Amino acid sequence: MSGSDPTTATFESTSRFVETSVGRIHYHEAGSGPVLLCIHGGAPGAFGWGNFGYNLDDWSRSFRVLIVDLPGYGLSDRPEISGGRYSFYAKSFLEMLTALDVDKAHVLGMATGGAAAIKMAIEAPDRVESLILVSSAGGLPMFTPSPSEGQKVIASYYGGTGPTRERMRDYLDMIVFDSSCITEDIIDERYDASIQPEFMTNAPEGHGIRTVNEPVWKDLDQIKARTLVVWGRDNRVQGYDNALFMLTRIPDVQVHIFGRTGLWVPFERKAEFSGVLRAFIDSGDPA
């Protein structure tokens, strides 16, 4: 199991902000070359660095990496979400790319971030060079139960007596195959983020708001970008049958499924995932 050593690029040294019409978006930036925009998943205490910070040193050797905080998460502003949630996120990140003078990007989305990436690819196909969907929302389970075990855990995190560090431990243990890779520092980091008052009030996984999650699975056939779908066979939040559904619907697609791996593929399979990612992007490079 890889991913236990944190990146040497620090949170502070890579931290940036950019203004958009929905407020400030916080992101991390490192490296040069083709732009790789990384959109994290939505769950209690989620934020960009928490999902992808462990990969930044490696990926920044090949790409100009932009790791975002979704609006409402991390250090990004907490705007009121109007309309569909995924379209709102897509609009935010397209504006972000424009503000940073980025015409096109390879877009990597994990879980909720995957559905936002799908919306970007559908609504602005000229801006998305390729699409990488990891344990992505926006599919359709064909044989696993819905809601899944993991979705129930997420939905109950703030219920009853409220969030606790043990609940966060249980959640993090559930999203990986081998829970020994979840350190006390990771638990503390996510738990502390999950109990920030503004997050609990305003984020979709907090108490305060309910949002509309569009059925993007209906529009997967509209994706024009080359697409890589990556999953863990042992994902207890989004079963790998979602990946198989995407395989049947996205026109230009390939699927990679790791055994003995849960939802958090870039962390659990750090080196292997990076190899698959680079090979996919390089295979589409006309040079």
Secondary structure, DSSP 8 states (H G I E B T S, - for coil): ----S--SS-HHHHEEEEEETTEEEEEEEE--SSEEEEE---STT--HHHHHGGGHHHHTTTSEEEEE--TTSTTS------SBHHHHHHHHHHHHHHHTT---EEEEEETHHHHHHHHHHHH-GGGEEEEEEES-SSS--SSS-SS-HHHHHHHHTTSTT---HHHHHHHHHHTSS-GGG--HHHHHHHHHHHT-HHHHHHSTTSSS---B---GGGGGGG--SEEEEEEETT-SSS-THHHHHHHHH-SSEEEEEESS--S-HHHHTHHHHHHHHHHHHHHT---
